[in-house]
Amino acid sequence: MTFVYNKGMSTLTLSDTQWSKIVAFLNTCPDLYTGQETRLKRFIQAVLWITRSGSQWRLLPKQYGNWNSIYKRFARWCNKGIFQRLHQHCAKDPDLEWLIIDTTTIRAHPCAGGALNTSGGQACQALGRSRGGFSTKIHIAVDGLGNPLRFMLTAGQRHDITCAEALIDGYSSAYVIADTSYDSMAFIESITDTGAVPVIPPRANRRDSRTYDVNLYKERHLVECFINKMKQYRRISARFDKLAVRYMGFLSFVATIIWLR
């Protein structure tokens, strides 16, 4: 399989600016051996190719090296949380005028099931069955510019409110924007306790009506736009990974790429 792209327009290669920022951070990780920069860049490019194409690891083009060695290296980085740390490094200066949260449900391929008991079994891998079938749910927080700040994974059938407080924990924003599914008195109170203003429409069956800023609520489209960008990467729009830590590695890597655009 051969892909041909115009120079400067490829979504499967990193720009020099992106690469310089990535390698600068990786060189500061005390628990990470980076080796030769040429091989390191080829590894990162291989992960990007897999993430974008959604291909199986064994179908990785030979120009990137041995697929099994690259997969094992990717797995080690996921276990160490390297990709999460890289994401947080890129997201260290967010625009926190608004904090916007939402979820999206991802269909899981049958190959994502069957995690070994040595890894905690399938029950510990954020996989479940919702109305859409075998799936996992991504809980997302973005800043006022729509850049990703935090991800959490649960089984597909879990309610959106499950990770709401954890998503906003540690952030000091002026407003927290979310949809009706987050209309919980406990969550509303936790937002106001931080000094932020909740911008969450009340449920239709709520006994005590509550007002919210209708115009500001329109900015919730930013998290929807991010979800759209995220799902352009095939390894995100469908889950093929048995282990949640692997899928989270892909998520964090994509978040890094979006921050560096």
Secondary structure, 3 states (H helix, E strand, C coil): CCCCCCCCCCCCCCCHHHHHHHHHHHCCCCCCCCCCHHHHHHHHHHHHHHHHHCCCHHHCCHHHCCHHHHHHHHHHHHHHCHHHHHHHHHCCCCCCCEEEEEEEEEEECHHHCCCCHHHCCHHHCCCEEECCEEEEEEEEEECCCCCEEEEEEEECCCCHHHHHHHHHCCCCCCEEECCHHHCCHHHHHHHHHCCCEEECCCCCCCCCCCCCCHHHHHHHHHHHHHHHHHCCCHHHHEECCCCHHHHHHHHHHHHHHHHCC
